[in-house]
């Protein structure tokens, strides 16, 4: 935590600084209310220790000025008089707590514990507000089914790792739900009550991304008109999710490596070292080993991130999830558009099953949203889906699926099963032609929706 001490007694400021910094906190000291208000304009502090008597200044008046400037600022009043009346008056004016001078380390720790409890509660409220906003968002978050063998095995690994401070790397194509998995890990970890902060690595320029991550001080670059704390600070005690880490600029990578190894960082334009206890989860659709070979990604950072890694398969390899996701999006967008419940007809479902979904969940979401808007009745047909999905279905139906053509193994297997079943007199004959037993044929029919 970062503290600002306001006291006109230099010896007391220095002694208090030593006491606080000995507990690995950051501390600054000023001798007047005016200097304190200036620093509070320039920087953010977790708590202010304010002396009641500042020479000719009245500490309570300084308290009023601080609360007026920053209503959310935590202020701990320092008093040598031990007056309960003064302490009560200060708390009524906005102070969070008080300490009687001189105080011991144990007394400071008692007040610090109360301060941290209130701070934790405030951050939890902020987190809940974010979750409520996301719930009301126009972008529905997909619900991933972890009951399938493939997903269950992956989540077993992640849930074991979730209870440790180890870094986690989630690999997979764009749009497969890596951010959803990252949030699931956070919610099942010992940090579930702490912040979950996301940084999208490709979304900003190098300078702005570095500021977004680590923060900056006034004047660090053009446009830096005031001090700013980055998302590393916001995620303190919780999880920092670095989305598309493979796009992280090479210049920022040493700073991230230092954060991972030493839990230390500096803001842009500042020489003061800050500590941050954050858990890192990273995700990427890039081949990081290839990026290392190309010199675009540091090898030591790769190994530091790759303590626990899992791969999230694309939607075309998770046919058991496809229709459930489609139903989820149908329900969401029908409700959003004020329409009654919709369902896919046979042609619409077949078109979804035959498409390769290169855009994964994002493409599926957009396709279903379009279909809900265009559907003429309570059924969504293939004609309501985007043209490229209709074209996929059409090409399959016109025998474009051939060995060596641009199609997935799943599409090829499904079409072959369809044709064999159509030509066979019964399941026994079909199983013999396919070279599999009837139980295996039954499972394949059920998996592909051919029963």
MOVENWO-V317882 format. One record per backbone hydrogen bond with DSSP energy under -0.5 kcal/mol. CO is the residue of the C=O (numbers start at 1). NH is the residue of the N-H. E is the energy in kcal/mol with one decimal. If there is no record, write none. Layout:
co nh e
CO NH E
CO NH E
This chain:
co nh e
1 26 -2.3
2 46 -1.5
2 47 -1.6
3 28 -2.0
4 6 -0.5
4 49 -2.8
5 7 -0.6
5 30 -2.8
6 51 -2.4
8 10 -0.9
9 13 -2.4
10 14 -2.5
11 15 -2.2
12 16 -2.8
13 17 -2.4
14 18 -2.1
15 19 -2.0
16 20 -2.5
17 21 -3.0
18 22 -1.6
20 23 -1.5
20 25 -1.1
21 24 -1.9
26 3 -2.8
28 5 -3.0
30 7 -2.2
32 36 -1.8
33 37 -2.6
34 38 -1.9
35 39 -2.2
36 40 -2.3
37 41 -1.1
38 42 -1.4
39 43 -2.4
47 4 -1.9
48 50 -0.7
48 76 -3.6
49 6 -3.4
49 51 -0.5
50 78 -3.8
52 54 -0.6
52 59 -2.8
54 57 -2.3
57 54 -1.6
57 59 -0.6
58 61 -0.6
58 62 -1.8
59 63 -2.5
60 64 -2.2
61 65 -2.0
62 66 -2.5
63 67 -2.7
64 68 -2.2
65 69 -2.0
66 70 -3.3
70 73 -2.0
74 48 -2.1
75 77 -0.5
75 96 -2.8
75 97 -1.2
76 50 -2.6
77 79 -0.5
77 99 -2.9
78 52 -2.9
79 101 -2.6
82 84 -0.6
83 87 -2.0
84 88 -2.7
85 89 -2.3
86 90 -2.4
87 91 -2.2
88 92 -2.2
89 93 -1.5
90 94 -0.6
90 95 -2.6
91 94 -0.8
97 77 -2.5
99 79 -2.4
99 101 -0.5
104 108 -2.2
105 109 -2.5
106 110 -1.9
107 111 -2.0
108 112 -2.9
109 113 -2.4
110 114 -1.6
111 115 -2.5
112 116 -2.7
113 117 -1.9
114 118 -2.1
115 119 -2.5
116 120 -2.6
117 121 -2.2
118 122 -2.4
119 123 -2.3
120 124 -2.1
121 125 -2.2
122 126 -2.1
123 127 -2.4
124 128 -2.5
125 129 -2.3
126 130 -2.1
127 131 -2.3
128 132 -2.4
129 133 -2.2
130 134 -2.4
131 135 -2.2
132 136 -1.9
134 137 -0.6
138 140 -0.8
140 142 -0.5
142 144 -0.7
144 146 -0.6
148 152 -3.1
149 153 -2.2
150 154 -1.7
151 155 -2.6
152 156 -2.0
153 157 -1.5
154 158 -2.1
155 159 -3.0
156 160 -1.6
157 161 -1.9
158 162 -2.1
159 163 -0.7
160 163 -0.6
161 164 -2.0
162 190 -0.6
167 308 -1.2
168 282 -3.0
169 171 -0.6
169 310 -2.0
170 284 -1.9
171 312 -3.4
173 176 -1.3
175 361 -2.2
177 181 -2.0
178 182 -2.3
179 183 -2.1
180 184 -2.1
181 185 -2.4
182 186 -2.2
183 187 -2.6
184 188 -1.4
186 189 -1.5
189 192 -1.3
191 194 -2.4
195 239 -2.7
197 241 -3.4
199 201 -0.9
199 243 -2.4
200 203 -1.2
201 204 -0.5
205 209 -3.0
206 210 -2.4
207 211 -2.0
208 212 -2.7
209 213 -2.3
210 214 -3.0
210 215 -0.6
211 215 -1.9
212 231 -3.0
213 232 -2.7
214 230 -0.5
215 268 -2.7
216 228 -3.3
217 220 -2.0
221 224 -2.5
223 225 -1.7
224 219 -3.1
228 216 -2.1
230 234 -1.5
231 235 -2.0
233 236 -1.3
235 238 -3.1
238 279 -2.5
239 197 -2.7
239 241 -0.6
240 242 -0.7
240 281 -2.2
241 199 -2.8
241 243 -0.9
242 245 -0.6
242 283 -2.2
243 201 -2.2
244 247 -2.0
245 248 -1.9
249 252 -1.2
249 253 -1.0
250 254 -0.6
252 255 -0.7
252 256 -1.8
253 257 -2.5
254 258 -2.1
255 259 -2.0
256 260 -2.3
257 261 -2.5
258 262 -3.1
258 263 -0.8
258 264 -0.8
259 263 -1.0
263 276 -1.9
265 274 -3.0
267 270 -1.8
268 217 -2.0
274 265 -2.0
276 278 -1.2
277 237 -2.9
279 240 -3.2
279 281 -0.5
280 168 -1.6
281 242 -2.6
282 170 -2.8
283 244 -0.5
283 245 -2.7
284 172 -1.4
286 288 -1.1
287 291 -2.1
288 292 -2.5
289 293 -2.2
290 294 -1.9
291 296 -2.4
291 297 -1.0
292 295 -1.2
298 302 -2.1
299 303 -2.3
300 304 -1.6
301 305 -2.3
302 306 -2.2
305 307 -0.9
305 308 -0.6
308 169 -3.1
310 171 -3.0
311 313 -0.7
314 317 -1.6
315 318 -2.0
318 321 -2.0
318 322 -1.0
319 323 -0.7
321 325 -2.5
322 326 -2.4
323 327 -2.4
324 328 -2.0
325 329 -2.5
326 330 -2.5
327 331 -2.2
328 332 -2.1
329 333 -2.8
330 334 -2.1
331 335 -2.1
332 336 -2.3
333 337 -2.2
334 339 -3.0
335 338 -0.8
343 380 -2.8
345 349 -2.6
346 350 -2.3
347 351 -2.2
348 352 -2.0
349 353 -2.2
350 354 -1.7
351 355 -1.1
357 360 -1.4
359 362 -0.9
359 363 -1.0
360 364 -2.3
361 365 -3.0
362 366 -2.2
363 367 -2.4
364 368 -2.6
365 369 -2.4
366 370 -2.3
367 371 -2.1
368 372 -2.6
369 373 -1.8
370 374 -2.1
371 375 -2.2
378 343 -1.6
379 377 -0.6
379 381 -0.6
380 345 -2.5
381 384 -1.4
382 385 -1.3
386 389 -0.8
386 390 -1.9
387 391 -2.9
388 392 -1.6
389 393 -2.1
390 394 -2.7
391 395 -2.9
392 396 -1.9
393 397 -2.3
394 398 -1.6
395 400 -2.8
396 399 -1.5
400 402 -1.0
402 405 -2.7
405 407 -2.0
408 412 -2.3
409 413 -3.0
410 414 -2.6
411 415 -2.4
412 416 -2.2
413 417 -2.7
414 418 -2.4
415 419 -2.3
416 420 -2.5
417 421 -2.6
418 422 -2.1
419 423 -1.7
420 424 -1.3
426 430 -2.0
427 431 -2.6
428 432 -1.8
429 433 -2.3
430 434 -2.2
431 435 -1.1
431 436 -2.1
437 441 -2.1
438 442 -2.4
439 443 -2.2
440 444 -2.4
441 445 -2.6
442 446 -2.3
443 447 -2.6
444 448 -2.3
445 450 -3.2
445 451 -0.8
446 449 -0.7
